[in-house]
C-alpha cells in the first residue's frame, strides 16, 4: 500500500465510529492480502469522492456568490423570499404528485440503492460480521472517552484469573511439542482503559509508573496494542493447552483492570515454569522494526534469561521471517521485576509505529507463527 493510500485510509478509519471501525478491521483481517488491498483502494476512492466532491460543490457556490456585493446579495435574497411567498404553490398542485406517488418513489429509490450497495460489495466489506478467532475482543469507545472513564473507573482489581480447560481448536503443527505438566502464565500486555494509579517499578526501587496503560496504536489501521496482544494470547493459550500444558491468563478480555505488579504475581502464585508477556511496541522513529525480547536484569534466573531470550527471538524469526533485533535485560518493566523468581520474557512482536510491522501484526497468520515459535521455546522448561 503506497503512502498516499495509507494516509487516506487513515482519514477514513478516523471518520468511522468505534463500532464500525472494529467491523471494518474484522472484515479486512478475514480477506486474502490481494483482496484486502483491492477493497481498501475502493473504500479510499469512495471516501475521496464523497469528501472532495462535496468540497468542490461548496467551493463553486462560494465562488459564484463572491462576485455579488453584500448589499446586492441581500436585496436579491429578500426579493426572492418575497416572490416565494407570493407564488408559493403546494407541490401536489404544481406537479400532480399525491401521497401515494411519493411513497412509490421512495420505495423505488431505496430498492435501487440496495442493489447498488450489494453489487459494489459495500455491505459485505463494511458491515457484515466476520467470525474471527478473536471474537472475544471488546469494542471500546474513542480515546477522549477513555480518558474520562479512567478518572471515574472502579478501583476493584481483578487478581484471580481462571484457567480455560477446553481450548478453541487451533491447528497444531505436525511437530508440535509435548508440554505435558508444564505451567505457563500468559500476560496479554495492556488493557482498554488505562489505570493511572502509580505503583513502584520494583520493590527495591524508588521510581514508580502508572499501573497499566492502553499501549500503542497502529499508524494505519488504528488498532490498539491491547487488542493484538489479547488475540495472540488467546491463540497461544489454546495452542499450548492442546500441547498438554496448564495455562493461566492474566486477562481474558480487554476491559480488565489488572496492574502490572498483579500480573506478575499471577505468575508467581501459580508456580509458572515460564512467564510470557506479549506486547507490540511503538517507537519515535517509524523505521524501527522487528522482534525484541526483554528480560529482568535481577532475580534467580538473571544469569540464564538472556541466552534463553535469544533462543526465543531466533525461533520467532525463523517461524515468521520478522527480524529478531536482540534481547535487553532491564529493570524498566514492573511486570518482569515482580516475576523475577520465575523465567520471565516480554516479547515485542513488532512495532505498531511501523506500517510494515503493523500489516503483519494484525493478521492471524503472523500471530500463529509467533504462537508456534513460543510453543517450541517452551520445551526448554520441560523436565
C-alpha positions in Angstrom: 0.0 0.0 0.0 1.6 3.4 -1.0 2.0 6.3 1.4 -0.9 8.3 -0.1 -3.3 5.4 0.2 -2.1 4.9 3.8 -2.8 8.5 4.6 -6.3 8.5 3.0 -7.2 5.1 4.6 -6.2 6.5 8.0 -8.5 9.5 7.4 -11.3 7.2 6.5 -10.7 5.0 9.6 -10.8 8.0 11.9 -14.1 9.2 10.4 -15.8 6.0 11.5 -17.4 5.2 14.8 -15.5 2.7 17.0 -18.1 0.1 16.3 -17.9 0.5 12.5 -14.1 0.7 12.7 -13.9 -2.7 14.5 -16.3 -4.3 12.0 -14.1 -3.0 9.2 -10.9 -4.4 10.9 -12.6 -7.8 11.3 -13.7 -7.8 7.6 -10.2 -6.9 6.3 -8.4 -9.4 8.5 -10.6 -12.2 7.1 -9.6 -11.4 3.5 -6.7 -12.5 1.3 -4.0 -9.8 1.1 -4.7 -9.1 -2.6 -8.4 -8.8 -1.9 -7.7 -6.6 1.1 -5.6 -4.2 -0.9 -8.4 -4.0 -3.6 -11.1 -3.3 -1.0 -9.0 -0.7 0.8 -8.3 1.1 -2.5 -12.0 1.0 -3.4 -13.0 2.4 0.0 -10.5 5.2 -0.2 -11.7 6.1 -3.7 -15.3 6.3 -2.4 -14.2 8.3 0.6 -12.3 10.8 -1.5 -15.3 11.1 -3.9 -17.6 11.8 -1.0 -15.3 14.2 0.8 -13.7 16.2 -2.0 -16.8 16.1 -4.3 -18.8 17.9 -1.7 -16.0 20.3 -1.1 -15.8 21.2 -4.8 -19.5 21.9 -4.9 -19.2 24.2 -1.9 -16.2 26.0 -3.4 -18.1 26.6 -6.7 -21.1 28.0 -4.8 -18.8 30.3 -2.8 -17.1 31.4 -6.0 -20.4 32.4 -7.6 -21.5 34.3 -4.5 -18.2 36.1 -4.2 -18.9 38.2 -7.3 -22.1 39.7 -5.8 -21.8 42.6 -3.4 -23.2 42.1 0.1 -25.9 44.7 -0.4 -26.9 43.4 -3.8 -26.9 39.8 -2.5 -29.1 40.8 0.5 -31.5 42.7 -1.8 -31.7 39.8 -4.2 -32.3 37.4 -1.3 -35.1 39.5 0.1 -36.7 39.8 -3.4 -36.5 36.0 -3.9 -38.1 35.4 -0.5 -40.9 37.9 -1.3 -41.6 36.3 -4.6 -41.6 32.8 -3.0 -44.3 34.0 -0.5 -46.4 35.3 -3.3 -46.0 32.4 -5.8 -45.8 29.5 -3.4 -47.9 26.7 -4.7 -48.4 23.3 -3.0 -46.2 20.6 -4.5 -49.2 18.3 -5.2 -50.9 21.1 -7.3 -47.8 22.1 -9.3 -46.7 18.6 -10.2 -49.7 16.4 -9.6 -47.9 14.3 -7.0 -50.1 12.7 -4.4 -49.1 10.9 -1.2 -49.3 7.5 -2.9 -46.9 8.6 -5.7 -44.4 10.0 -3.1 -44.4 6.6 -1.2 -43.9 4.8 -4.5 -40.9 7.0 -5.4 -39.3 6.4 -2.0 -39.7 2.6 -2.3 -38.1 2.6 -5.8 -35.2 4.8 -4.7 -34.5 2.5 -1.7 -34.6 -0.6 -3.9 -32.1 0.9 -6.4 -29.8 2.0 -3.5 -29.9 -1.5 -2.0 -29.0 -3.1 -5.4 -26.1 -0.7 -5.9 -24.7 -1.3 -2.4 -24.9 -5.1 -2.9 -23.3 -5.0 -6.3 -20.4 -2.8 -5.2 -19.7 -5.0 -2.2 -20.0 -2.2 0.3 -22.4 -4.0 2.5 -20.3 -7.2 2.5 -17.0 -5.5 3.1 -18.0 -2.9 5.8 -20.9 -4.2 7.8 -21.1 -8.0 7.6 -20.0 -9.6 10.8 -17.0 -11.8 10.2 -16.4 -14.5 12.8 -12.7 -14.5 13.5 -10.6 -16.3 16.0 -10.5 -13.2 18.2 -14.3 -12.7 18.5 -13.9 -12.1 22.2 -12.3 -8.7 21.6 -14.3 -5.9 23.2 -15.0 -2.8 21.1 -14.2 0.3 23.2 -15.0 4.0 22.9 -12.7 6.6 21.4 -9.7 8.0 23.1 -11.4 11.0 24.6 -14.0 8.9 26.4 -11.2 6.6 27.6 -9.6 9.5 29.4 -12.8 10.5 31.1 -13.5 6.9 32.1 -10.1 6.5 33.7 -10.9 9.2 36.2 -14.2 7.6 37.4 -13.4 3.9 37.0 -13.8 1.4 39.9 -10.6 0.7 41.8 -11.6 -3.0 42.1 -8.6 -5.1 40.7 -9.0 -8.4 39.0 -6.3 -10.7 40.5 -7.8 -14.1 40.2 -7.5 -15.2 36.6 -9.1 -18.6 35.7 -7.9 -21.5 33.6 -9.8 -22.5 30.5 -9.8 -26.3 30.3 -11.5 -26.5 26.9 -9.5 -24.7 24.2 -10.8 -23.4 20.9 -9.3 -25.6 18.2 -6.1 -24.1 16.8 -4.3 -26.2 14.1 -1.3 -28.0 15.6 1.9 -28.4 13.6 2.9 -31.9 12.8 5.9 -31.4 15.1 4.1 -29.6 17.9 5.9 -30.3 21.2 4.6 -32.3 24.1 4.3 -29.9 27.0 2.5 -32.1 29.4 3.0 -31.0 33.0 4.3 -27.5 32.1 2.7 -24.5 33.8 2.7 -21.4 31.5 1.3 -18.0 32.5 0.4 -15.7 29.6 0.1 -11.9 30.1 -1.5 -10.1 27.1 0.0 -6.7 27.6 -2.0 -3.5 28.4 -5.8 -3.1 28.6 -8.5 -1.0 27.1 -8.8 1.6 29.9 -5.6 3.0 31.4 -5.2 2.9 35.1 -3.0 5.9 36.1 -2.7 4.9 39.7 1.1 4.8 40.5 2.9 1.7 41.6 6.6 1.0 42.3 8.5 -0.3 39.3 10.2 -2.7 41.7 10.1 -3.2 45.5 13.8 -2.2 45.7 13.5 0.9 43.5 12.2 4.4 44.4 10.7 5.1 41.0 7.1 4.4 40.1 4.8 4.5 37.0 1.1 4.0 36.0 -0.1 0.5 37.0 -1.3 -0.2 33.4 -1.9 1.7 30.2 -3.7 1.0 26.9 -0.5 0.8 24.9 0.4 1.7 21.3 -1.9 2.4 18.4 -1.4 1.3 14.8 -0.4 4.1 12.4 -2.6 2.8 9.5 -5.5 0.8 10.9 -5.7 2.5 14.3 -5.8 -0.9 16.0 -4.8 -0.9 19.7 -2.0 -2.9 21.1 -4.2 -4.4 23.8 -6.4 -5.9 21.0 -3.5 -7.6 19.3 -1.9 -8.9 22.5 -5.2 -10.5 23.6 -5.9 -12.0 20.2 -2.4 -13.6 20.2 -2.6 -14.5 23.9 -5.8 -16.4 23.5 -4.5 -18.2 20.4 -1.3 -19.1 22.4 -3.3 -20.4 25.3 -5.4 -22.7 23.1 -2.3 -24.0 21.3 -0.4 -24.7 24.4 -3.3 -26.5 26.1 -3.6 -28.8 23.1 0.2 -29.5 23.6 -0.6 -30.6 27.2 0.4 -27.5 29.1 -1.5 -26.0 32.0 -2.1 -22.3 31.0 -3.2 -19.4 33.2 -4.1 -16.0 31.6 -3.7 -12.7 33.5 -6.7 -11.3 31.5 -9.2 -12.7 29.0 -10.9 -9.5 28.0 -10.0 -6.0 27.0 -11.8 -4.1 29.7 -9.9 -5.8 32.6 -8.2 -3.8 35.3 -5.0 -5.6 36.2 -1.9 -3.7 37.3 1.4 -4.9 36.1 2.5 -5.9 39.5 -0.6 -8.1 39.9 0.0 -9.7 36.5 3.5 -10.7 37.7 2.0 -12.0 41.0 -0.3 -14.4 39.0 2.9 -16.0 37.5 4.5 -16.3 41.0 1.3 -17.6 42.7 0.7 -20.3 40.1 4.3 -21.6 40.2 4.9 -20.8 36.5 7.6 -22.7 34.7 7.7 -19.8 32.2 6.0 -16.4 32.2 5.3 -15.0 28.7 4.3 -11.3 28.3 3.0 -10.2 24.9 3.5 -6.7 23.5 3.5 -4.7 20.3 5.5 -1.5 20.8 5.8 1.9 19.3 8.9 4.0 18.6 9.6 7.6 17.8 11.3 6.6 14.6 8.8 4.9 12.2 11.6 2.9 10.6 12.1 1.0 13.8 11.0 -2.6 13.2 11.4 -6.2 14.3 11.1 -8.5 17.3 12.8 -7.7 20.6 12.7 -9.7 23.9 13.1 -8.1 27.3 14.1 -9.9 30.5 14.6 -8.8 34.1 18.1 -7.9 35.0 17.7 -9.3 38.5 16.4 -12.4 40.2 17.0 -16.1 40.4 17.4 -16.6 36.7 19.4 -13.4 35.7 22.4 -15.4 34.6 20.3 -17.5 32.2 17.4 -15.5 30.8 19.3 -13.5 28.2 20.5 -16.7 26.5 17.0 -18.2 26.7 15.6 -15.0 25.3 18.0 -15.0 22.4 16.8 -18.5 21.5 13.1 -17.3 21.8 13.8 -14.4 19.4 15.6 -16.6 16.9 12.7 -19.1 16.9 10.2 -16.3 16.1 12.4 -15.0 13.3 12.7 -18.5 11.8 9.0 -19.1 12.1 7.7 -15.7 10.9 10.5 -14.0 8.9 10.3 -11.0 11.2 13.8 -9.9 12.1 15.0 -10.5 15.6 16.8 -7.4 16.8 18.1 -8.6 20.1 17.5 -9.1 23.9 17.6 -6.4 26.5 18.0 -7.1 30.2 16.3 -4.2 32.1 14.7 -3.0 35.3 12.2 -0.8 33.4 9.3 -3.2 33.4 7.2 -3.8 36.6 5.7 -7.0 35.2 9.2 -8.5 34.8 10.6 -7.2 38.1 7.9 -8.7 40.3 8.2 -12.1 38.5 12.0 -12.4 38.5 11.7 -15.5 40.7 10.4 -17.4 37.6 11.8 -17.4 34.0 10.1 -14.3 32.6 10.1 -12.9 29.0 8.4 -9.8 27.5 8.1 -10.2 23.7 7.8 -7.1 21.5 6.2 -8.9 18.5 6.7 -5.8 16.2 6.2 -2.1 16.1 2.7 -0.5 15.5 4.6 2.7 14.6 6.0 0.9 11.5 3.3 0.3 8.8 5.1 -2.9 7.5 5.2 -4.4 11.0 1.6 -3.4 11.6 0.4 -5.1 8.4 1.7 -8.3 9.9 0.7 -7.8 13.5 -3.0 -7.5 12.6 -3.1 -10.9 10.8 -3.9 -14.2 12.4 -1.2 -15.8 10.1 1.6 -13.8 11.8 0.1 -14.3 15.2 0.0 -18.1 14.6 3.7 -18.1 13.6 4.6 -16.3 16.8 2.5 -18.8 18.8 4.1 -21.9 17.3 7.6 -20.4 17.9 6.7 -19.7 21.6 5.4 -23.3 21.9 8.7 -24.7 20.6 10.6 -22.4 23.0 8.6 -23.8 26.0 10.3 -27.2 25.5 13.3 -25.5 27.2 11.5 -25.8 30.5 10.0 -29.3 30.2 11.7 -31.7 32.6 
